[in-house]
Amino acid sequence: MTQALLWPWQTSFYERLRQAHAQRPAHALLLQTAAGHGGEQLARALAMQQLCRQDEALACGHCRSCQLFLAGTHPDFLTLLPEEAEAPIKVDAVRQVVGFLQQRAQFGGWRVVLIDPAERMNVQAANALLKTLEEPGEQVLLLLLSERPSDLLATVRSRCQTWILPRASGEQAQEWLQAQGGGEWTTIALQMARAAPLRGQALLAADWPRRRSTLWADVQALHQGRRDAIAVAATWKSWGDPLTLSDVLAQWVEDLMRCQRGLTQDLHHPDLVADYDSMSVSIQAERLHAFWQRLIAVRRDLAGHLQLQLLLETLALDIARWSRRGGLR
């Protein structure tokens, strides 16, 4: 049953991880993942197998424990998530985890906690988890899923067994997304998703590969002084996904900076290389880099839709000032 819960690029790794854990159980696993490659799915499959009432290599999917797990109501499984996007995991939430693990398992077996993403724990929360990591008790498994494990306290990392979860290869991502109905937009979706198949699937569902053409036309028109930045920002706001918009803009800026240095290999969007070549000669490198830094700096505000119209207007105006005739403020 667990096989069905895993993505194709995860199955062999999962079996290796499961066997290693069965032979030498660890009370805490730090699972380093990459966005859009299904790390949460693998972590949940491991948790489900740990709680399954059948002593098998794969969770059976049919026992009472598996049924509760699949329904999201298993009493011995707890998932700790941030309360809001981009928000930290605070100490009170970790104290609830500690209390949960101090209780007896209702099924008389393991208690499993998934913390996702673990790097969101603030210092107080991470410190509150340390004692449990040091003295977890019997049949306790903590799964810490993280895209940036270096952001975790070193004292937390040192008390976990670390595994780097697999990414889909380019061929696997292409084949899988094509099988999901990506069609002619598969390649562009994966370009936008930085080769992450699940992210590519989400972008396809939101029609972003088609929208990319409109966004690129807007960027060119702003750069050439043919569009009003305020009107363009209003259109961008209506799309309702400023994080994806800012990520695609960042990819294009990275490509343009590479083209300015004569590096046309490994571009995010190689199909735009001719446009890049014509644009890059009229843009000052320092202004392009300043724009890229601004995109990184405003990401949290974009995620929270704080002053969204103003932020998007600022980005649009900055693009209009890319040429040597202007500059970023």
C-alpha positions, 0 to 999 in steps of 0.5 A: 500500500505504501508504494501507492503513496509514494512518487515513482522517484521515491520507491527505491530510496524509501525501501533503503530508508525503511530497511536501515530504520528497521535494522537500527531504529532512530528516534529522530530522522532529519529528512532533507527535501527539495520543494516540489519533489514530494518530501512530505509524501515520503515522510507520511508513508514512513509514518504510516508504515511505522504505525501499521498494525501488520508487521510488513515492509509496506503499510497494509492500508487496510488495518484500523491504524492505516484507515485512521491514518489515511483519514487524518485522525490517527490518535498516535500521529501528530503533524506540526505545521506553521499556523500561516504561510511563512510564519514561524513555529512557536514554542507553545506548539512544540510544547503540545508535541512534547505533551503528546509524546508523553502520553501512552500510545492509544494503539499501544505501539509507536507515537510519531510526530512530523514537523514540517518544515522543521527550520521554521521552529524559532529558537525557543521552539527548537530549544523546547524540543531538545529534551525530547530529542535527548530522552524521547522515550520508548517507541517514539519517532520524530520526523523533521522535514526540512528544505533548509536544514542548515537553518536548524539549530546545530544542537537539533541537527546533531541529535537526528539521523540525517537523510537526503531525500531524492529529487526526480531526475529531469527525465523522470519529471518530464515523463511523470508530468507528461503522463499527468496531462501536461501536453505541450506545456510540460517543458515550460511548466518544469522550467518555471518549477525549477524541474520540480514535478509536483510544482510543475503540476500545480503550475499547470493546474493554475494555467501559469505556463500560458500566463508566462507569455503574458508576463514576459510580454509585460516585462518587455513592454515595460523595459521598452517604455510601451506599458504603464507600470501601474496598469501592469501591476493591477493585472498582476495583482488580479492573477492572485499569485504574487509568489509565483510571479516573483519567482518567475521574474527572479528566474528571468533576472538570473538568466539575464545576468548569466547572458550578460556574462556570456553564459547561455548554458543552463538557463531557466528558460532557454527558449527565451535566449534570443530575447535575453540577448537583445535585452541584456545589452541595454540593462546595467548589470548592477540594476539587474542585480539590485532588482533581484535582491529586491525580489528576495527581500519582498518575498515575505510581504508578497506571501502575506499580500501586505501592500500588494498593489504597492509592491507590484507597482514598485516591481513594475516601475523598477523593470521600466528603469532597467535600461541605462537611462534610469535606475532603481531607487 
